[in-house]
Amino acid sequence: MSLTLAPLPFALNALAPHMSQETLEIHHGKHHKAYVDKLNTLTPGTRYEGKSLEAIVKMSFDAGDHVVFNNAAQVFNHDFFWNSLKPAGGGEPTGSLRTALDEKFGSFDAFKAAFKEAALGQFGSGWAWLCYNIDGLTITKTSNAETPLLVNSRLLMTCDVWEHAYYVDYRNRRADFVDVFLNHLVNWDFAQANYDAATAHFKAVLEKQEATQAALEQDVA
């Protein structure tokens, strides 16, 4: 079963003027599509055939299969990036995610500064991520096709800082692009849904660990 290029969750012109139709035609229609097409030449007749995209990412990384990993992870990362954007996005989140951001970083402005620092601090191509793990919210950056998916983090949202994500609209001004991403593009509804799922997941993990520990202590007693 071949993978298909997932359609954008918005029209090609829906993010203008913050992200142009030309950028999306090139980024989604050429760069992202090229990763999908290449991956579909690599998986037939292999252990990856018929596996989910997430499984291919993890399996190829564990096997040191760099060609498959780079293409699979880039498909995964781009799928996640498009969902991290929405028309009339940006601004400030609400609800439990906003509360958690304030508690973790001190204020929403402090979060924005830390996220921007990560995005600008990524040397060369890569990604800036807001994630959640067993210790709570975290900001991280990854190079090239790497993804926090590999370290048991739950992903909330991401900003693509490969040059093809912004060069048509912003040339070499990555800082301006990251500001626009945070102020006008980021999909906080998507991030909130991922936050809700992540907190529920790790709550269940902790409860299972506590139950196991209590059972061990009972056996010893």
N, C-alpha and C positions, 0 to 999 in steps of 0.2 A: 504494500500500500504506500503510495507516494504522499509526501507532505505537500500541502498547497499553501500558497501565499495568502495569509489571512488578510481580508480586506481592512482598510482603515476604518476605525469606528466613527468617522466623521467624513464630510465631503472634502475634496481636495482643496477647496478654497475657504474652508470653514475656520481656519486658524489665522487667516490674514487679518491685519497686516503684520502680525507677530511672527508668523511662519508662512511663507508664501506657497502658492500652488506649485511654483517651479521647484522649490526645495522638496516638497512632498513627492512630486513626480520623479525626481532624481533619487531621493533617499529611499522611498518605499518602492517605487516602480523599477528601479535599477539596482541599487545597492542591496536592499533587503531581498529582492527577488533573486539576485545572483546567489546569495547564500542558500536559499531554498533550492534553486535549480542544481547547485553543486552538490548539496547534501543528497539530493535524489539520485545522483550518479554514484554515490559512495556506499549506500546502504543495501541495495539489492543483493541477495545471496549471502549476506553477512548476519552476524548475531544481532545487528541493529534493526534488521528488517521487521516491520510490524510493531516495533516498540514505540512508545510515546516519545514526543520530543524531549521532555524532561528526563526520561530514562536514558535516551541516547546521550544527552549532555553528561549525565553522571557516569554512565558506563564507559564512554570514550575517554573521559578525564581519568578515571581509575585505571584504564588500560594504557594510558599514555599515547592514545591514538590522536595525535595533535590535529591532523587534517580534518577528521570527522568532528572532533571537539570544537575546533574553531568555527566551522560552519554551523554546527548544531547550536552552539551557544549564542552565536550571532543572530540566528533565527529567533531563539528564545528571548534574548535581550531586546531585540527590536519589537517583537510582539508585545512585550511588557512595556516598552517605552511608549508605543502608540496609545496604549490604554492609560498611561500616566499623563496624557494630554487631553484637553477638551476645549471646545470653543467657550469663550468667556470664562476661562478657568483662572487659576491663580488666586490671589487674595489670601485670606486667612481661613484655615479649617475651623470647624466647630466640633462640639461633642467631645467624646472621650479621647480622641486623638489629640485635639487641641490641649486638653488638660494634661495629657501625658507629655506633649512637647514642652509645655511650660514647666512641668515638674523636672524634666530631664535637663533642659537647656537654660532654664531661668526665665525665658520669655520667648515669644515667637520671633522677635527680631534677632535674638541671640541664635535661635535655630537657623534662621535664614543666613546669618553670617557664617555659621559653621558649615552649612551645606555648600555655600558659595566657595568657602575656603577649600573644601574637598574637591569641588568641581574644577577650580582653577589650579589646585595643587596636583592634579593628575597630569603627569608629564606625558605628552603625546596623546595618542588615542585612548579612549576608555569611557568610563561611566562613573557617575556619582549616584549613590543609593541611600535611601532611607529604609532601614530594616528593623526587624524586631527579632530578638532571640531570648533565651532564657533569662538573660540579665536585663532585658528591657530594650528600649529604643536605642538605635545606634546609626551613625552616619559612616559610610565607608566609600572608598573609591576602588575601582578595579581597572586593570589595563586590558586593552584589546578586547578579546572575547570573554575574559574571566567574569565570573558572576558569584555573588555571595550565596547563591543556591547551593554551592558546593560545601559550605561550612555550616550547614544546618541553620541558616538564617531564613526567616520568612520575609519576603520582599514586600515593601509597601508602595514605593514609587521610585522611578529612576530618571535621570537626565543624561542623555547621550552627549558626550563631549568629543566624539570623533568630529573632525573638521567638516565632513560632508553633512553633518546635522545642522550647521549654521553658516557655512561659508558664503552661500549665495546671498543670504540676507544680511549678514553681519561681518563678512570678510574675516579678518583675524581677531575680531573683538569678542572673544569667548566670554569675557566678563559681562558684556552687554547682553549676550544671549542668555546667560544664566539668570541675570536680573529679570529679563522678560519671561523666562520659564517660570520663575517663582511668582512673579507679579501678575501674569496674564495667561499662562498655559497649563500649569500643573493641575491635575485632576484630583482634588482632595476627596471627592466621593469615592473614587477608586482606592485611594490610600486608606480611607476610613474602613471600607469593606475588608481590605487586606489586614488592617490592624485588628478588627473584630475577630477575624478568623485566626490570626496569629496568637492573640491573647487567649482565645479559647483552646487552641492547640497546646500551648505551653502550660496553661492551667491544668489540663488533663495529664500532661507529662509529670508535673510536680505532684499531683494527687496520686498518681500511680507510684512514684518514687516513695512518697510518704507512706502509702499503704504497704509497700514492700518492706520498708524499714521497720514499720510497726510489727509486721508479721515476723520478721527476723528477731526482733527484740522479745516478742512473746515466746518464740521457740527457745531462746536462750534462758528466759526466766523459767 
